[in-house]
Structures are given as structure tokens and as C-alpha cells.
Amino acid sequence: MRIGIPKEIKNNENRVGLTPAGVRQLRQVNQEVVVESNAGQNAGYADTDYQAAGAEIVDAAAAWTSDMVIKVKEPLPEEYHFFRPGLILYTYLHLAPNPKLTQALLENKVTAVGYETMRAADGSLPALNPMSEVAGRMAVLIGAQFLQEQYGGKGVLLSGVPGIRKSRVTVIGGGTVGLNAAKTALGLGAQVTLLDINQKVLANIDNLFDGHIQTLFSNPVNIAKSVKHADVVIGAVLIPGAKAPKLVSEEMVKSMEPGSVLVDIPIDQGGIFATSDHASNFADPVYLHHGVVHYAVANIPGAVPKTATDALTSVTTPYAVEIAKSGIAQAAQANATILSGLNTYAGQVTAQAVATSLQLPYADASKLF
């Protein structure tokens, strides 16, 4: 199989779909790999590194003219013309809030495997977890930065100083993102509240941090109280493949002090704040609603491309090897994690959550092979 690695074109997306180490893994099983020139440069990998690993350096069109294309972020409209029947696209897709991309994939009968919906036997999300860890930790650092007055914040230090109250950080969601956000905020000295709907998750966090994090059941009353008094609120709720639920209403945002900061991590799934009306980017990362700073960049880990690329490809490459060796149909039948990643196949939506979110017919991929 020929595997192509194009350069990411999303604003300031500096990650790359495969490291030279990943190239070596594919070459060891006799797969051909082509990499777009300078695709890995901003992640710390030169073309010569890929050539030494056995890849050929090509232009964008040649990278896309492959049996399987491995990316990081979802294709942008400028890339849709590369779609064609038989193409296997292996990347983060986030289709639920993106009907245009979904339609383009369906019309061109692209086999699209989404990292964010791949589930392991234990229910974990192996291809999503590394980026969730990065995003959760970075969200707190971002919140601390935008609390500064020159960035439009209220001008407070996240940790406070002796004799001055610590800043209040509210984390909505106790999964991988939320856990890492809470851990980082606590480590920086903030007063942390975490909300989740799962009692076992709350109990685990309470035990893990010896009661130093305030845990609350996530319901409208508790969310409203926690948001109102927070300096930073971090949205960390994800329903794999589906649109994120709008858990924080406009009235809740209005109740916050001006200069408070919201970091809406699941904005690529629609976001959890009613006032997060669009995704931003690194060139223009924030906007204001009711005096509250909204940070809604959809590719937060792209700011640390070396760490993020290494972490991501270490978990995605083994599945790519399986697909390359066996083909998508056989690999998906043999490995339930790959099967769960199938979002579109043979012109049909094969992820239930995506179909529900976009009100499209759902097809069971296992019955299409």
C-alpha cells in the first residue's frame, strides 16, 4: 500500500501525521511511504529525517494520490478535490458539526477513519487520549495567560500570592481532558472545582487528589454556581463522534465577572458554551461575549507540535500498520478498535453518533464488507 503524509494547512497547525519512526514501522512491513516536502519541519522533523527512514519526498498532490492518507486534522475545503473513491483517510475528523466535510466524504466514497471515535476493548479512546492530555494541561496555561490584563483578562494571577485569594478554576468534565486540566490547575496553586455526571469519576478524582479538588455532580444548578464565581472555566466534555452538549447557557456566561476566561476545548465538536459561536485560531484566538474572554481554538495541541506529534503517532501508527498490511475491510473485521473508527464507508455514514448528530442514515460498517 502507498501511504501519503501531506502537510497540515489549518491555521498554525504544526503537527504532522507521521514521524520518521512511524515511517520506519511501515517500511518494515514493506509499505511505500511518501511525505509532502516540509510536512514535518515545524514538528522538528526535516525532509532528510524522513528520507533516512525510507520515505520519498513529494508535493501535496502526490502525497494525496495514495491508497491511505494519514493526517492530524480534518481536511479543509481546499483539500476536498483530492477526495476519490477508494481513498482511506486516517485522521481526526470531528464530523458531527461539519456537514460539508461529511457530504464531501460521502459523495466521493472516501473511507474515513476518525481517531476520535476509535474505542479500545476497555472503552478508552486510545487515539484521542494523548491529545486530550496535552489539551487539558495547556488549557490551564492558556487560561492563566488570558487572565492577564493586556490580553483582556481581569488582571489576576492564577495562583494568587500569600494573603490574596487563589483564582478559581472550574473544570466541566472529568475525563482525560478534565483530569489533566484539574491536575495542572491544582499544581499551579488554583482553587479547583470539577463537575461530572459520573459518581465513580468524581470519587476517583477525590481520592486521587486527597480531597484538594472540589468535586460536584454536573447539573444546571451546580454548573451555574461554579461558573458564576470562576475566574477560568474549562470545557472538557466529549461525546465521541457526537456534537458536544451546550452545558453553559448564555445567562450563566452573563453572570461571570468581566475579564473571566472560558476555554472551550471541544469546540471542534461544537463546544459546550452557548456563547462559543465559532471556532477561533491561533492567529486570532479569543473573542468577547458579555465581557468574558472566549478561547475557542480547535487545535490546541498544535501549539506544541513536537510533543503532540510524538505522542499522537506513537498510538496511531500500529493501527495504520494493520490497515496497510490487510486492507481496511480485513483490518476492521479483525480489530474492533479500527472498526469503531470508521465514520464513512462506501458512501454511507458508519458512525452512529455522527449519523444522529447530522440526521443522516446510519449503516453498520460490519455489514458492508
C-alpha positions, 0 to 999 in steps of 0.5 A: 500500500502507498501511504501519503503524509501531506502537510497540515494547512489549518491555521498554525497547525504544526503537527504532522501525521507521521514521524520518521519512526512511524515511517520506519514501522511501515517500511518494515512491513514493506509499505511505500511511504511518501511525505509532502516536502516540509510536512514535518519541519515545524514538528522538528522533523526535516525532509532528510529525517524522513528520507533516512527512514525510507520515505520519498519526498513529494508535493501535496498532490502526490502525497494525496494520490495514495491508497491511505492518507494519514493526517492530524486534522480534518481536511479543509475545503481546499483539500476536498478535490483530492477526495476519490473513491477508494481513498482511506483517510486516517485522521481526526475528523470531528464530523458531527458539526461539519456537514460539508466535510461529511457530504464531501466524504460521502459523495466521493466514497472516501473511507474515513477513519476518525481517531476520535471515535476509535474505542479500545476493548476497555472503552478508552479512546486510545487515539484521542487520549494523548491529545486530550492530555496535552489539551487539558494541561495547556488549557490551564496555561492558556487560561492563566495567560488570558487572565492577564490584563493586556490580553483582556483578562481581569488582571489576576494571577492564577495562583494568587500570592500569600494573603490574596485569594487563589483564582478559581478554576472550574473544570466541566468534565472529568475525563482525560481532558478534565483530569489533566486540566484539574491536575495542572490547575491544582499544581499551579496553586488554583482553587479547583472545582470539577463537575461530572455526571459520573459518581465513580469519576468524581470519587476517583478524582477525590481520592486521587487528589486527597480531597484538594479538588472540589468535586460536584455532580454536573447539573444546571444548578451546580454548573451555574454556581461554579461558573458564576464565581470562576475566574477560568472555566474549562470545557472538557466534555466529549461525546465521541463522534457526537456534537458536544452538549451546550452545558453553559447557557448564555445567562450563566456566561452573563453572570461571570465577572468581566475579564473571566476566561472560558476555554472551550476545548471541544469546540471542534465538536461544537463546544459546550458554551452557548456563547462559543459561536465559532471556532477561533485560531491561533492567529486570532484566538479569543473573542468577547461575549458579555465581557468574558474572554472566549478561547475557542481554538480547535487545535490546541495541541498544535501549539506544541507540535513536537510533543503532540506529534510524538505522542499522537503517532506513537498510538496511531501508527500500529493501527495504520500498520494493520490497515496497510498490511490487510486492507481496511475491510480485513483490518476492521473485521479483525480489530474492533478498535479500527472498526469503531473508527470508521465514520464513512464507508462506501458512501454511507455514514458508519458512525452512529453518533455522527449519523444522529448528530447530522440526521443522516442514515446510519449503516453498520460498517460490519455489514458492508464488507 
